[in-house]
């Protein structure tokens, strides 16, 4: 018999995220009104307003990292057997929490002041849903590839993002936590 609890938890986490984002005043879609599932220009005012953008790839990286972290945590207690469905639900919950935190006024202001995202207004709700989907995709890919190939793919994604948009998940974390002015200037020079 299929255990529906992980699925119900995932759906509840997504609904809670949507409700929280709406409460925070996030819009559903880009204010331009146009439909574009993908925005390729990371410096555009449309970034974070449509379903996917180059930063969606950093959320694939979230899926890789969350999958690896859960594997390490659960492996440290060999008697703990957590099914793939439950691990997936945990990762969906973690990503939904991040999307809420990322769209609080405090973090939006931090992005504007500490990173090259000078005009960042936060994510639309549809973009947050796309980010959760990207994270879920990263988790599924990581479970299929194993840790060695996932680590290789993570490095390829990070280097590719650095070369194309001068940003990536690890650099984003560094700039949010400990802003480095010369990196910000390098990013802005693109």
N, C-alpha and C positions, 0 to 999 in steps of 0.2 A: 504494500500500500504506500502511496506517495505521501510523504510528509509535507504538508502545506505550510507549516510554521515559518520556514525560511522565506518562502514566497510572500506570505502575508506580512512578515516583518519588513521585507524589502519595499513592498507597496506602501506600508504605513510610513516608513522612513521617507519615501519620496513625497507622499502626501504632506507629511509634516514639514518637509523642506519647502514645498510650494507654498504652504500656508505661512510659514515663517518669512519667506522672501516677499510674499504679498504684504504681510504686516510691516516689513521693513520698507515698503514703498517701491519695490522693484517692479518694473514694467514687464509685461508678457513678452513683447517683441520689440524690435528696433523701432524707435519713434519715427523713422522715415516711412514706415508702413509697407515698404517693399519686401518681397519674399526672396530670400537668398539663403539656402541652407549652408553655404560655405562662403566665408569672407577670407581671401588670401592675404590681404594687406594687414599686417600686425599693427601698423601705426595708424590705421583708419579709425574714424569715429564709429564705424560699424563693428569693430572688434568687440567681442563680448556681448553683442546685441543680437546675433543670429545663432542658428543651431551650432555650427562649428566654425572655428577659426584656427590659426596656427597654434594657439595656446591649448587647443583641444588635445594636441599631442603630448603636452605636459601632463594632462589628466590620464592619458594612457600610461604614462610613467608612474602616476599615483597607483594605478592598478598593479603594475609590476612590483613597486616597492611594498604596497600593502600585502600582496601575495607572499613576497619573500619574508616580510616581518612576521606574518602569521605562521608561516612554515617554521621559522626559527623559534617563535614563542611556543608553538604547539609541539615542536620536536623536543624542546627542553623537558617536557613532561611526556615521556613516551606512552604513558597509560591513558593520556587524554586522546580520545578519538573524536575529532570534530569533522563531520562530513563536509564535502565540497560545497553542498548547498548552504550549510550554515556559514562556512567561511565566506562564500559569495555574499550572503546577507549581511555579515559583519562589515565587509568592504563597502557595500552599498550604504550602510548606515554611517560609516566613517566619512565617505565622500559627501554624503548629504550634510553632515555636520560641518565639513570644511566649506561647502558652498554657502551655508548660512553665515559662518564666521567671516568668510571672504567678502561678504556683501554687507557687513556692518559698517556704519560710518567710520569707526576707528580704523578698520583695515583698509577701506577705500582711501581714506586720507593718508594712511601709511604708504600705500602704493603710489599716490600722487607725489608725496614728498620725498620718498626714499628711492624710488625707481625711476626708470625712463617713461613710465606710464603717466605723463603729466596731466592729461585730460581724462583720465580714467573715471568713469561714473558708476562702476559696478556692472554686474552681469544682468542681462535680462533673465527672466525665468526660463525661457526656452533655451538660452545658452547654458544655464545651470543644469537643465535636464540633459543637454548634449554632453556636458562635462561628466555627469554621472554615467551616461552611456559609454563615453570614452574610457572612463576608469574601469567599468565593467568589462569592456573589451580587453583592456590591458590585463585584467585578472584572468580572463579566459585564455588569452594567448599565453600568459605565463604558465598556467597549469598545463598547457599542451606542450610548450617548448622545453620546460625544465629550467633550472636556475642558470646554467652556463649560457644557453642560447638567449635567454631572457636578458641576462646581463649584457651580452653582446648587442642585442637589439636596443636596449636602453642606451648604451653608449652611442650607437649609430643615430638614434633619435636626438640625443642631446647635442651631438656634434652637428648634425644636420640643421637643427634649430639655431645653434650658434652661428652657423654659416649663412643662414637665410634671413633670420630676424634678429640676430645678435642677442638672443635671450634663450633660456632653456629652464627646465625645472630646478636644477641645482643652483644656477645663477640667480634665479628668481628667489629662492630661499635665502641665499646669501644677502641679496640686496634688501630683502624685507627685514632680516635680522640685524645685519651689520652693513649698512650702506657704504659703498666705496665710491668716492666721487669720480675717479678716473674711469671706472667701469661705466658709471652712469653717462659720462661724457662720450665714451666710446659708443654706447648704445644709441645715444641721441644723434650721433654723427651719421647714422645710417641713412 
